[in-house]
Amino acid sequence: MDKYREIMEELEYITDHEGFVETCLDLRDSMYFYDKGLILAGYASSIEMLMSFAMFWAALEAPEESSAAFDRIEKIICSLEERLRADDVTMDVAALIETFLQTSGWVLSQRFLVFRHMFEAYRDNRYSLDENPDQLLRQAHTLVEKNCGRAAELMGQVGAMSLRGAAIRPVWLLIAKPRLQMWLRGVLGVVQNFASASHFSFPVDAADRERQKWRPDTGKPVVDLKAFRNLRYPMMPTDTPSILRRGDVDDDLLELFAGGSLDREIAHRLRDAGDSIKDVLLAVLETEELFEEGEGTIGSRWVLTNVLELLGELQYPETVPALIGLLCRIHPGGTVHHQVQEFLFDRKDQAVEAALAKLREKHLSVDESLAVTEFLSRVQPAEAYPVLVKLLDKVNTWEEQLVVARSLIQTGDARAIPHLRRLGKALDDSPYQTMVRDFLEYAARQMKDGSRGNRRILGRIREMRQVNGGSRQRPRTYRASPAGRRVRHI
């Protein structure tokens, strides 16, 4: 029997109700202390391991049949809910099944797509060890919330490269967006299983070379399913090679998240690394989750401060467009927003060009457009005016209309007067219609008299937005201190 068929039978067994119960009992008996979370983690890792080994052997033994084998595995993973549930079971077993389906079972279904791309790329040699994993990870990082399928394909290429020995920087486990991090941890787990299996030499060779090593007419070790099963026990000590890169620069990159300013020596080494860390630094700017200000978050001020200091010296051309994108996704008024704007003000010409390019994107939301035009109105008001006039036809909420009005006033362009008056009439149904209409008329007269960007006018708009309690709440601005920050560790 082909090895992949044998492993498939084991996979089918442990993913039905009887196999679930037996595997969980085996896992429980292997522990010194009972823990439901560890049992479910061990069960999920068993499925992942068998699934990945089955796909690997199918790609080697029967490449022409491997797509059908992958389809069969997909059917198993996507029907776990039907396969695991059974009538007349005890309450504890039923509760364990439901917990698994809502947690690790869902994660398995999300990771399968990446695993399939990973072994298809390995089978067809659709990867290159000369490529930079950081570059592929950054592309996937950028696409994961826009084009999930393409992001999974890129992640699959990284997985195939990891099988062949390409290392992944541990800092990605801090940077990656939630879905990408879930995929990344799955790929690392699969590759770790291959690194732990005694009958493999890790890293594996290319698919053609592996087929020669395992061809039928050569003596080959028996693939013992018991050895596979032993790998799943979470309490067993292991001495396996690390598949995460651990060079000096990789440790230095983790210091970006340590909650304080970079040591001079570390900053010097990172600057010397140059283009080799470019994708990592730019990916930080593309992860707005890192800059959420509040209790229990990474020291967002220091993360951005450290990264901007490095980028200011390294001068990558992609830095300013990445910051314009970040400006669209963070709340205005906070420390991070101020840091980004200060960096862009110092590079006004590049920032204006990048902002105008951003505004030409087809699927830019109203909020994103407003964030960019608000910045433009501060550095080059003439460029912001035509964009704001077009936005008047898109905005719907009272708050959005006020933001557009504020930005139009800030341009100081007298052509905005009829638009402001029209907007005042359109707000007759708002709770503060009289105040808004009178104020906009007053603003129009001030602009006509040449009082461009009058601070009292802009202050009145801010006051009205606060009275209304707008939907885009501004975060509290506070001083960030290098002390007292909670630090995340891998």
C-alpha positions as CSV (number, residue, x, y, z in Angstrom):
1,M,0.0,0.0,0.0
2,D,1.2,3.5,-0.8
3,K,2.3,5.4,2.3
4,Y,0.0,8.3,1.6
5,R,-3.0,5.9,1.5
6,E,-2.0,4.4,4.8
7,I,-1.7,7.8,6.4
8,M,-5.1,8.9,4.8
9,E,-6.8,5.9,6.5
10,E,-5.3,7.0,9.9
11,L,-6.5,10.5,9.2
12,E,-10.0,9.4,8.4
13,Y,-10.1,7.3,11.6
14,I,-9.0,9.9,14.1
15,T,-11.4,12.5,12.5
16,D,-14.5,10.4,13.2
17,H,-16.3,10.2,16.6
18,E,-14.6,7.0,17.8
19,G,-11.2,8.1,16.7
20,F,-11.7,11.5,18.5
21,V,-12.5,9.8,21.8
22,E,-9.7,7.3,21.6
23,T,-7.1,9.9,20.6
24,C,-8.1,12.3,23.4
25,L,-8.0,9.4,26.0
26,D,-4.5,8.5,24.8
27,L,-3.4,12.1,25.1
28,R,-4.9,12.4,28.6
29,D,-3.1,9.2,29.7
30,S,0.2,10.7,28.5
31,M,-0.1,13.7,30.8
32,Y,1.0,14.1,34.4
33,F,-1.8,16.7,34.9
34,Y,-5.1,16.7,33.1
35,D,-5.7,19.8,30.9
36,K,-8.5,20.1,28.4
37,G,-6.7,22.7,26.4
38,L,-3.6,20.6,26.0
39,I,-5.7,17.6,25.0
40,L,-7.4,19.5,22.2
41,A,-4.1,21.1,21.1
42,G,-2.6,17.6,20.9
43,Y,-5.6,16.3,18.9
44,A,-5.4,19.2,16.5
45,S,-1.7,18.8,16.0
46,S,-2.3,15.1,15.3
47,I,-4.7,16.0,12.5
48,E,-2.3,18.6,11.1
49,M,0.6,16.2,11.2
50,L,-1.2,13.4,9.4
51,M,-2.7,15.8,6.9
52,S,0.7,17.3,6.0
53,F,2.4,13.9,5.8
54,A,-0.3,12.5,3.6
55,M,-0.1,15.5,1.3
56,F,3.7,15.2,1.2
57,W,3.7,11.5,0.3
58,A,0.9,12.0,-2.3
59,A,3.0,14.7,-4.0
60,L,6.0,12.2,-4.1
61,E,4.3,8.9,-4.8
62,A,1.4,9.9,-7.0
63,P,1.7,13.5,-8.3
64,E,-0.9,12.9,-10.9
65,E,-3.3,11.7,-8.2
66,S,-2.3,14.2,-5.6
67,S,-5.0,16.7,-6.4
68,A,-7.7,14.1,-5.8
69,A,-6.0,13.2,-2.5
70,F,-5.9,16.9,-1.5
71,D,-9.6,17.1,-2.4
72,R,-10.3,14.2,-0.1
73,I,-8.5,15.7,2.8
74,E,-10.3,19.0,2.2
75,K,-13.6,17.1,2.4
76,I,-12.5,15.5,5.7
77,I,-11.5,18.8,7.3
78,C,-14.6,20.7,6.1
79,S,-16.9,18.0,7.4
80,L,-15.4,17.7,10.9
81,E,-18.7,18.9,12.5
82,E,-20.6,16.0,11.0
83,R,-17.9,13.4,11.5
84,L,-17.2,14.1,15.2
85,R,-20.8,14.6,16.5
86,A,-22.7,11.5,17.6
87,D,-26.0,10.8,19.3
88,D,-26.2,9.4,22.9
89,V,-22.8,10.6,24.0
90,T,-21.9,11.7,27.5
91,M,-22.0,15.4,28.4
92,D,-18.2,15.7,28.9
93,V,-17.5,14.2,25.4
94,A,-20.1,16.4,23.8
95,A,-18.7,19.5,25.4
96,L,-15.1,18.6,24.4
97,I,-16.3,18.1,20.8
98,E,-18.1,21.4,20.7
99,T,-15.1,23.2,22.2
100,F,-12.8,21.7,19.6
101,L,-15.1,22.6,16.7
102,Q,-15.4,26.2,17.8
103,T,-11.6,26.7,18.4
104,S,-9.0,24.4,16.9
105,G,-11.4,22.8,14.4
106,W,-12.1,26.2,12.8
107,V,-8.3,27.0,12.8
108,L,-7.6,23.7,10.9
109,S,-10.2,24.6,8.2
110,Q,-8.5,28.0,7.8
111,R,-5.0,26.5,7.6
112,F,-5.9,23.8,5.1
113,L,-5.9,26.2,2.2
114,V,-2.3,27.3,3.0
115,F,-1.2,23.7,3.4
116,R,-2.6,22.8,0.0
117,H,-0.8,25.6,-1.7
118,M,2.3,24.7,0.2
119,F,2.5,21.1,-1.0
120,E,1.3,22.0,-4.5
121,A,4.2,24.5,-4.7
122,Y,6.6,21.9,-3.4
123,R,5.3,19.2,-5.9
124,D,5.5,21.5,-8.9
125,N,8.7,23.4,-7.8
126,R,6.7,26.7,-7.8
127,Y,9.1,28.4,-5.4
128,S,12.7,29.6,-5.4
129,L,15.2,29.3,-2.6
130,D,16.8,32.5,-4.0
131,E,13.7,34.5,-3.0
132,N,13.5,36.4,0.2
133,P,10.9,35.0,2.6
134,D,10.5,38.5,4.1
135,Q,9.4,39.9,0.8
136,L,6.8,37.1,0.2
137,L,5.5,37.4,3.8
138,R,5.2,41.2,3.4
139,Q,3.2,40.7,0.2
140,A,0.9,38.2,2.0
141,H,0.7,40.5,4.9
142,T,-0.5,43.4,2.7
143,L,-3.1,41.2,0.8
144,V,-4.5,39.0,3.7
145,E,-7.4,41.3,4.3
146,K,-8.0,42.2,0.6
147,N,-7.3,39.1,-1.4
148,C,-7.2,36.1,1.0
149,G,-6.7,33.5,-1.8
150,R,-3.6,35.2,-3.2
151,A,-2.2,35.8,0.3
152,A,-2.7,32.0,1.1
153,E,-0.9,31.2,-2.2
154,L,2.1,33.3,-1.2
155,M,2.1,31.8,2.3
156,G,2.2,28.4,0.6
157,Q,5.3,29.3,-1.3
158,V,7.0,30.4,2.0
159,G,5.9,27.0,3.4
160,A,7.5,25.1,0.5
161,M,10.7,27.1,1.0
162,S,10.7,26.3,4.7
163,L,10.5,22.6,3.9
164,R,13.7,23.1,1.9
165,G,15.4,24.9,4.8
166,A,14.5,28.6,4.4
167,A,14.3,30.2,7.8
168,I,11.7,32.6,9.0
169,R,12.4,35.6,11.2
170,P,10.8,35.3,14.6
171,V,9.8,39.0,14.5
172,W,7.0,38.0,12.0
173,L,5.2,36.4,14.9
174,L,4.9,39.9,16.4
175,I,4.2,41.8,13.2
176,A,1.8,39.5,11.3
177,K,-1.9,40.4,11.1
178,P,-4.1,37.8,13.0
179,R,-5.0,35.6,10.0
180,L,-1.5,35.6,8.6
181,Q,-0.1,34.8,12.1
182,M,-2.5,31.8,12.3
183,W,-1.3,30.6,8.9
184,L,2.3,31.2,9.8
185,R,2.1,29.2,13.1
186,G,0.5,26.4,11.2
187,V,3.3,26.3,8.6
188,L,5.9,26.4,11.3
189,G,4.2,23.5,13.1
190,V,4.1,21.4,9.9
191,V,7.8,22.0,9.2
192,Q,8.7,21.3,12.8
193,N,7.0,17.9,12.3
194,F,9.2,17.1,9.4
195,A,12.3,18.3,11.3
196,S,11.3,15.9,14.2
197,A,10.7,12.8,12.0
198,S,13.6,10.5,12.3
199,H,13.1,8.9,8.9
200,F,13.5,12.2,7.1
201,S,16.6,14.1,6.5
202,F,15.7,17.7,7.1
203,P,15.6,20.0,5.2
204,V,14.0,17.8,2.5
205,D,15.3,17.8,-1.0
206,A,13.4,19.0,-4.1
207,A,10.5,16.8,-5.0
208,D,12.3,15.1,-7.9
209,R,15.3,14.2,-5.7
210,E,13.0,12.9,-2.9
211,R,11.2,10.6,-5.4
212,Q,14.6,9.1,-6.4
213,K,15.5,8.5,-2.7
214,W,12.1,6.8,-2.1
215,R,11.6,4.9,-5.3
216,P,10.2,1.4,-5.0
217,D,13.3,-0.6,-6.0
218,T,15.4,0.9,-3.3
219,G,15.6,-0.2,0.3
220,K,13.7,2.2,2.5
221,P,12.7,2.4,6.1
222,V,9.1,1.5,7.0
223,V,7.0,4.6,7.7
224,D,5.6,3.6,11.1
225,L,2.4,5.2,12.0
226,K,3.2,4.7,15.7
227,A,6.2,7.1,15.2
228,F,3.7,9.6,13.8
229,R,1.4,9.1,16.7
230,N,4.3,9.7,19.2
231,L,5.0,13.1,17.7
232,R,1.6,14.4,18.8
233,Y,2.0,14.1,22.6
234,P,2.5,17.6,23.9
235,M,4.3,16.4,27.1
236,M,7.1,14.5,25.4
237,P,10.5,16.2,25.5
238,T,12.0,16.8,22.1
239,D,15.3,17.9,20.8
240,T,14.6,19.2,17.3
241,P,16.3,21.8,15.1
242,S,14.9,25.3,15.3
243,I,13.2,26.4,12.1
244,L,13.2,30.1,13.1
245,R,16.1,32.2,12.1
246,R,18.2,33.3,15.1
247,G,21.0,35.5,13.9
248,D,22.1,38.7,15.6
249,V,19.9,40.9,13.4
250,D,16.9,38.7,14.2
251,D,17.4,39.2,17.9
252,D,17.9,42.9,17.3
253,L,14.6,43.2,15.3
254,L,12.8,41.9,18.4
255,E,14.2,44.8,20.4
256,L,12.0,47.1,18.3
257,F,9.1,45.8,20.4
258,A,10.9,45.9,23.8
259,G,9.0,49.0,24.9
260,G,11.9,51.5,24.9
261,S,14.3,53.3,22.6
262,L,16.8,51.2,20.8
263,D,20.3,50.8,22.2
264,R,22.8,52.6,20.0
265,E,24.7,49.5,19.2
266,I,21.6,47.6,18.2
267,A,20.4,50.5,16.0
268,H,23.8,50.7,14.4
269,R,23.7,46.9,13.5
270,L,20.2,47.3,12.1
271,R,21.2,50.3,9.9
272,D,24.1,48.2,8.6
273,A,21.7,45.4,7.7
274,G,20.2,47.8,5.1
275,D,17.9,46.3,2.5
276,S,17.9,42.8,4.2
277,I,15.4,44.2,6.8
278,K,13.5,46.5,4.6
279,D,10.4,44.3,4.2
280,V,10.2,43.8,8.0
281,L,10.3,47.5,8.8
282,L,7.8,48.4,6.1
283,A,5.5,45.6,7.3
284,V,5.5,47.2,10.7
285,L,4.0,50.4,9.1
286,E,1.4,48.3,7.4
287,T,0.1,46.8,10.7
288,E,-2.1,49.3,12.4
289,E,-2.9,46.8,15.2
290,L,0.6,47.5,16.6
291,F,-0.3,51.1,17.2
292,E,-3.5,50.7,19.2
293,E,-3.1,52.9,22.2
294,G,-4.3,51.6,25.5
295,E,-3.6,49.3,28.5
296,G,-2.0,45.9,27.7
297,T,-0.8,46.9,24.2
298,I,2.8,46.9,23.0
299,G,4.6,50.2,23.6
300,S,3.1,51.6,20.3
301,R,5.0,55.0,20.6
302,W,8.3,53.2,21.0
303,V,7.7,50.8,18.2
304,L,6.9,53.6,15.7
305,T,9.7,55.8,17.1
306,N,12.3,53.1,16.7
307,V,11.1,52.1,13.2
308,L,10.9,55.7,12.0
309,E,14.4,56.5,13.2
310,L,15.8,53.6,11.2
311,L,13.7,54.4,8.1
312,G,14.7,58.0,8.3
313,E,18.3,57.0,7.9
314,L,17.8,54.1,5.5
315,Q,15.6,56.2,3.2
316,Y,13.7,53.5,1.4
317,P,11.4,55.0,-1.4
318,E,8.5,52.8,-0.1
319,T,8.5,54.5,3.3
320,V,6.4,57.5,2.6
321,P,3.6,55.6,0.7
322,A,3.5,53.1,3.5
323,L,3.1,56.0,6.1
324,I,0.3,57.5,4.0
325,G,-1.5,54.2,4.1
326,L,-1.0,54.0,7.9
327,L,-2.4,57.5,8.2
328,C,-5.6,56.2,6.6
329,R,-6.0,53.5,9.2
330,I,-5.2,55.0,12.6
331,H,-7.4,57.2,14.7
332,P,-6.6,61.0,14.4
333,G,-5.4,63.0,17.3
334,G,-3.3,60.4,19.1
335,T,0.4,60.1,19.7
336,V,1.0,57.8,16.8
337,H,-1.0,60.0,14.4
338,H,1.1,63.0,15.4
339,Q,4.4,61.0,14.9
340,V,3.3,59.9,11.4
341,Q,2.3,63.4,10.4
342,E,5.6,64.9,11.7
343,F,7.6,62.4,9.7
344,L,5.6,63.3,6.6
345,F,5.8,67.0,7.1
346,D,9.6,66.7,7.0
347,R,9.3,65.1,3.6
348,K,6.5,67.3,2.1
349,D,7.2,66.8,-1.6
350,Q,7.3,63.0,-1.4
351,A,4.3,63.0,0.9
352,V,2.1,65.1,-1.4
353,E,3.0,62.8,-4.4
354,A,2.2,59.7,-2.3
355,A,-1.1,61.2,-1.0
356,L,-2.3,62.1,-4.5
357,A,-1.4,58.6,-5.7
358,K,-3.4,57.1,-2.8
359,L,-6.4,59.2,-3.7
360,R,-6.4,57.7,-7.2
361,E,-7.0,54.2,-5.8
362,K,-10.4,52.9,-6.9
363,H,-11.6,51.3,-3.7
364,L,-10.6,54.0,-1.3
365,S,-13.2,54.4,1.4
366,V,-14.6,57.8,2.5
367,D,-12.8,57.7,5.8
368,E,-9.5,56.9,4.1
369,S,-10.1,59.7,1.6
370,L,-10.8,62.1,4.4
371,A,-7.7,61.2,6.3
372,V,-5.5,61.8,3.2
373,T,-7.2,65.1,2.2
374,E,-7.0,66.4,5.8
375,F,-3.2,65.9,5.6
376,L,-3.1,67.4,2.1
377,S,-5.0,70.5,3.3
378,R,-2.2,71.1,5.8
379,V,0.7,70.8,3.4
380,Q,-0.7,71.7,0.0
381,P,-4.3,73.0,0.2
382,A,-4.7,73.6,-3.5
383,E,-4.4,69.9,-4.2
384,A,-7.0,69.0,-1.6
385,Y,-9.8,71.3,-2.9
386,P,-10.9,69.3,-6.0
387,V,-10.8,66.1,-4.0
388,L,-13.0,67.5,-1.2
389,V,-15.6,68.7,-3.7
390,K,-15.9,65.3,-5.2
391,L,-16.1,63.8,-1.7
392,L,-19.2,65.9,-1.0
393,D,-21.2,63.6,-3.3
394,K,-20.0,60.5,-1.4
395,V,-20.3,61.4,2.3
396,N,-23.5,60.4,4.1
397,T,-23.2,61.0,7.8
398,W,-23.4,64.3,9.5
399,E,-19.9,63.8,11.0
400,E,-18.4,63.1,7.6
401,Q,-20.0,66.2,6.1
402,L,-18.5,68.3,8.9
403,V,-15.1,66.8,8.3
404,V,-15.3,67.7,4.7
405,A,-16.5,71.2,5.6
406,R,-13.6,71.6,8.0
407,S,-11.1,70.5,5.3
408,L,-12.7,72.9,2.7
409,I,-12.4,75.8,5.1
410,Q,-8.8,74.8,5.8
411,T,-7.9,75.1,2.1
412,G,-8.9,78.8,2.2
413,D,-10.2,78.5,-1.4
414,A,-13.0,80.9,-2.0
415,R,-14.5,78.5,-4.6
416,A,-15.6,76.4,-1.6
417,I,-18.2,79.1,-0.5
418,P,-21.2,77.8,-2.5
419,H,-20.4,74.3,-1.5
420,L,-20.4,75.3,2.2
421,R,-23.7,77.1,1.8
422,R,-25.2,74.1,0.0
423,L,-23.9,71.8,2.7
424,G,-25.5,74.0,5.4
425,K,-28.9,73.6,3.7
426,A,-28.4,69.9,3.4
427,L,-27.9,69.7,7.2
428,D,-31.3,71.1,8.0
429,D,-32.4,67.7,9.3
430,S,-29.5,67.4,11.7
431,P,-30.0,67.9,15.5
432,Y,-28.0,71.1,15.4
433,Q,-29.3,72.4,12.1
434,T,-29.5,76.1,13.0
435,M,-26.0,76.2,14.6
436,V,-24.4,74.3,11.7
437,R,-26.1,76.4,9.0
438,D,-25.3,79.7,10.7
439,F,-21.7,78.6,11.3
440,L,-21.1,77.5,7.8
441,E,-22.5,80.8,6.5
442,Y,-20.2,82.6,8.8
443,A,-17.2,80.5,7.7
444,A,-18.0,81.3,4.0
445,R,-18.0,85.0,4.8
446,Q,-14.7,84.7,6.6
447,M,-13.2,82.9,3.6
448,K,-14.6,85.5,1.2
449,D,-12.9,88.2,3.4
450,G,-9.6,86.3,3.1
451,S,-9.5,84.8,6.7
452,R,-8.0,81.6,5.5
453,G,-8.0,78.7,8.0
454,N,-9.3,80.8,10.8
455,R,-8.5,79.0,14.0
456,R,-11.8,80.1,15.6
457,I,-13.7,78.5,12.7
458,L,-11.9,75.2,13.0
459,G,-12.3,75.3,16.8
460,R,-16.1,75.6,16.4
461,I,-16.2,72.6,14.2
462,R,-14.3,70.5,16.7
463,E,-16.6,71.7,19.5
464,M,-19.7,70.7,17.5
465,R,-18.3,67.2,16.7
466,Q,-17.6,66.7,20.4
467,V,-21.1,67.8,21.3
468,N,-22.6,65.4,18.7
469,G,-20.4,62.4,19.9
470,G,-19.3,61.4,16.4
471,S,-18.7,57.8,15.4
472,R,-15.0,58.2,14.9
473,Q,-13.9,58.7,18.5
474,R,-10.5,60.2,19.1
475,P,-8.3,58.2,21.4
476,R,-6.9,59.8,24.5
477,T,-3.5,61.4,23.9
478,Y,-1.0,60.7,26.6
479,R,2.7,60.7,27.2
480,A,4.4,57.5,26.4
481,S,7.1,56.5,28.8
482,P,9.8,53.9,28.3
483,A,8.9,52.6,31.8
484,G,5.9,50.6,32.8
485,R,5.3,49.1,29.4
486,R,4.2,45.5,29.0
487,V,6.5,43.7,26.6
488,R,5.5,40.8,24.4
489,H,7.9,37.9,24.2
490,I,7.9,34.9,21.7
